[in-house]
Amino acid sequence: MGKGYHVAVVGATGAVGVELLRVMERREFPVAALRLLASSRSAGRKMTFRDKDVVVESLGEDSFEGVDFAFFSAGSEMARQFVPPARAAGAIVIDNSSAFRLDDDVPLVIPEINAADANSHRGLIANPNCTTAVALMALYPLHRAFGLRRVFAASYQAVSGSGARAINELEQQVKASVQGIEAKAEVYPHQIAFNVLPQVDSFLETGYTREEMKMQNEGRKIMHLREFSASVTCVRVPVFRAHSVAISAEFARPVSLDVACDALAKAPGLDLVDEPGAHRYPTPLEAAGKDRCQAGRLRVDCALENGLSLWVSGDQLLKGAALNAVQIAELL
Amino acid sequence: MGKGYHVAVVGATGAVGVELLRVMERREFPVAALRLLASSRSAGRKMTFRDKDVVVESLGEDSFEGVDFAFFSAGSEMARQFVPPARAAGAIVIDNSSAFRLDDDVPLVIPEINAADANSHRGLIANPNCTTAVALMALYPLHRAFGLRRVFAASYQAVSGSGARAINELEQQVKASVQGIEAKAEVYPHQIAFNVLPQVDSFLETGYTREEMKMQNEGRKIMHLREFSASVTCVRVPVFRAHSVAISAEFARPVSLDVACDALAKAPGLDLVDEPGAHRYPTPLEAAGKDRCQAGRLRVDCALENGLSLWVSGDQLLKGAALNAVQIAELL
């Protein structure tokens, strides 16, 4: 494979793992050797990278010998078990799970926002939560313009955020419904087809879900904004791909719609799609498969002193996961 | 048909009109004579009421002779044209459109909240917006407990809110998708299957849609709360029936979760469905077809001084339209 890095992908067969391979191809990430790792269940499967077959290997503690970059997208439990041996073997780990995101010695990075934080890594950099990443792509430019204080947000999260089995579950439920037969729910606690579920992740004592607190907790760390608060309701919707978020944001300084538009239009990795009269605003179907997030429906908030309301859509498998991870590796 | 009122239903063949007939049957509304009115396109169609066929008549200015109650669910334009002749003929009109809702001399009524307002009618009472009605069913009991000041809300609105054609459009798009062919969009400006659209109703100069301002404008009038403000994002989702709303609400007085739970559990027309650990919370699929709205996901808001977050689902064809209209007639 020529000059470049020895790269391992943990959770290679999952929804994010598959995207990671495509993103590295598209961005011509310098891969000299590629090791695809997954549970023993998926071992032996062949995946394609740059037109060549690569056989998936069974993940073990000794899988990281000689690896330069290890992309983890295998959930928190696997990350807690296998990130330490990967670091010990000298790999730089970029982990997509929530396991280490809030640890003081682990940078949590969105390259368009806090690229410099990546430099202080000690062999591990965390990738942010997908909904948080999509929302911050629009909130951070507005923060720079007006000083962000707090947000009230509600999400519209695609099933691909729950992985390949959830995509299949929505497909099967829709087919069952068209055929007039009963739809089975296994991945989600209730039917997701033709329904919306106000639960993503598990519940905390406070009544918020873990997912709902990520925007505040991760947002504070990524934006270096200790006082930032975010009240979020995270909702799963029957969309295959791309998350959307409705946001009311309060700022320290008076807002101007022109300045806000300008800030969003110039923001890296973001497109301002905002011609409501022509029915042009972000939708998940439009954002799916695109590297760039989309912001629109920008308006002066009618219930806040210095506030803006907006709507953001972004492909959470890309900016919310695979793309952001590869961008982090590119920084280093 | 025995003793009772002479009732006219305008827009009888629409999604709400059909529900009106079912609600009057179920609640044994005293109908002595029934006149079903619709555009000439639907005239001649037969509909069933209490096991008898009723032929739909073409709506005209002379359709209201002898009518006691005229239920209008035919949109604002038809309401502006035909409500005046109906009132002139002596009928009491209960109008589901937004045409007269904010007029000073027209009561806007949710019987569980401001039943007494109905008494001052001059032949016309307005039925509130569906999303507003569903949200206020939970917000008003909380207002009584803590004094409501403002809300930040995002809606998840079912396609049946756009009428029978929109239900058909979602069905056709889903079928097309299962067959792998292209989905046509006619009712909505973009595909609604496997998508969400941050537009309900048309846009105002401010960037909000008309639908989004209804919660503030109608909420002030219904709750007698002039200072109430509401920043809302209204979103259409691929759900057939029942709207949901994610709400962060700020109050004048300190909140208590126990008092809030108690207020919601005792609220008329509302069920508290709130055992998140057991995956019990309102969903549109659960709320569909039910007279009672559902509230859940109640929690102390993490970004407000005196705030609560909650999630409400309700069948907008029932509480948001047909049921509320019949309840208003029952008051009189």
Chai-1 contact restraints between the chains, C-beta under 6 A:
chainA,res_idxA,chainB,res_idxB,connection_type,confidence,min_distance_angstrom,max_distance_angstrom,comment,restraint_id
A,R150,B,A303,contact,1.0,0.0,6.0,A-B,restraint_1
A,F152,B,F152,contact,1.0,0.0,6.0,A-B,restraint_2
A,F152,B,S248,contact,1.0,0.0,6.0,A-B,restraint_3
A,A154,B,A154,contact,1.0,0.0,6.0,A-B,restraint_4
A,A154,B,A246,contact,1.0,0.0,6.0,A-B,restraint_5
A,Y156,B,V196,contact,1.0,0.0,6.0,A-B,restraint_6
A,V174,B,V174,contact,1.0,0.0,6.0,A-B,restraint_7
A,K175,B,V178,contact,1.0,0.0,6.0,A-B,restraint_8
A,V178,B,K175,contact,1.0,0.0,6.0,A-B,restraint_9
A,V178,B,V178,contact,1.0,0.0,6.0,A-B,restraint_10
A,P189,B,H279,contact,1.0,0.0,6.0,A-B,restraint_11
A,H190,B,T283,contact,1.0,0.0,6.0,A-B,restraint_12
A,Q191,B,L285,contact,1.0,0.0,6.0,A-B,restraint_13
A,F194,B,V239,contact,1.0,0.0,6.0,A-B,restraint_14
A,F194,B,F240,contact,1.0,0.0,6.0,A-B,restraint_15
A,N195,B,T283,contact,1.0,0.0,6.0,A-B,restraint_16
A,N195,B,P284,contact,1.0,0.0,6.0,A-B,restraint_17
A,N195,B,L285,contact,1.0,0.0,6.0,A-B,restraint_18
A,V196,B,Y156,contact,1.0,0.0,6.0,A-B,restraint_19
A,V196,B,V237,contact,1.0,0.0,6.0,A-B,restraint_20
A,V196,B,S244,contact,1.0,0.0,6.0,A-B,restraint_21
A,P198,B,Y281,contact,1.0,0.0,6.0,A-B,restraint_22
A,P198,B,R297,contact,1.0,0.0,6.0,A-B,restraint_23
A,P198,B,W311,contact,1.0,0.0,6.0,A-B,restraint_24
A,F203,B,P276,contact,1.0,0.0,6.0,A-B,restraint_25
A,T206,B,R299,contact,1.0,0.0,6.0,A-B,restraint_26
A,G207,B,R299,contact,1.0,0.0,6.0,A-B,restraint_27
A,Y208,B,R299,contact,1.0,0.0,6.0,A-B,restraint_28
A,S229,B,A303,contact,1.0,0.0,6.0,A-B,restraint_29
A,S231,B,S248,contact,1.0,0.0,6.0,A-B,restraint_30
A,S231,B,D301,contact,1.0,0.0,6.0,A-B,restraint_31
A,S231,B,C302,contact,1.0,0.0,6.0,A-B,restraint_32
A,S231,B,A303,contact,1.0,0.0,6.0,A-B,restraint_33
A,S231,B,S309,contact,1.0,0.0,6.0,A-B,restraint_34
A,T233,B,A246,contact,1.0,0.0,6.0,A-B,restraint_35
A,V237,B,V196,contact,1.0,0.0,6.0,A-B,restraint_36
A,V237,B,V237,contact,1.0,0.0,6.0,A-B,restraint_37
A,P238,B,P238,contact,1.0,0.0,6.0,A-B,restraint_38
A,V239,B,F194,contact,1.0,0.0,6.0,A-B,restraint_39
A,F240,B,F194,contact,1.0,0.0,6.0,A-B,restraint_40
A,S244,B,V196,contact,1.0,0.0,6.0,A-B,restraint_41
A,A246,B,A154,contact,1.0,0.0,6.0,A-B,restraint_42
A,A246,B,T233,contact,1.0,0.0,6.0,A-B,restraint_43
A,S248,B,F152,contact,1.0,0.0,6.0,A-B,restraint_44
A,S248,B,S231,contact,1.0,0.0,6.0,A-B,restraint_45
A,P276,B,F203,contact,1.0,0.0,6.0,A-B,restraint_46
A,H279,B,P189,contact,1.0,0.0,6.0,A-B,restraint_47
A,Y281,B,P198,contact,1.0,0.0,6.0,A-B,restraint_48
A,T283,B,H190,contact,1.0,0.0,6.0,A-B,restraint_49
A,T283,B,N195,contact,1.0,0.0,6.0,A-B,restraint_50
A,P284,B,N195,contact,1.0,0.0,6.0,A-B,restraint_51
A,L285,B,N195,contact,1.0,0.0,6.0,A-B,restraint_52
A,R297,B,P198,contact,1.0,0.0,6.0,A-B,restraint_53
A,R299,B,T206,contact,1.0,0.0,6.0,A-B,restraint_54
A,R299,B,G207,contact,1.0,0.0,6.0,A-B,restraint_55
A,R299,B,Y208,contact,1.0,0.0,6.0,A-B,restraint_56
A,D301,B,S231,contact,1.0,0.0,6.0,A-B,restraint_57
A,C302,B,S231,contact,1.0,0.0,6.0,A-B,restraint_58
A,A303,B,R150,contact,1.0,0.0,6.0,A-B,restraint_59
A,A303,B,S229,contact,1.0,0.0,6.0,A-B,restraint_60
A,A303,B,S231,contact,1.0,0.0,6.0,A-B,restraint_61
A,S309,B,S231,contact,1.0,0.0,6.0,A-B,restraint_62
A,W311,B,P198,contact,1.0,0.0,6.0,A-B,restraint_63
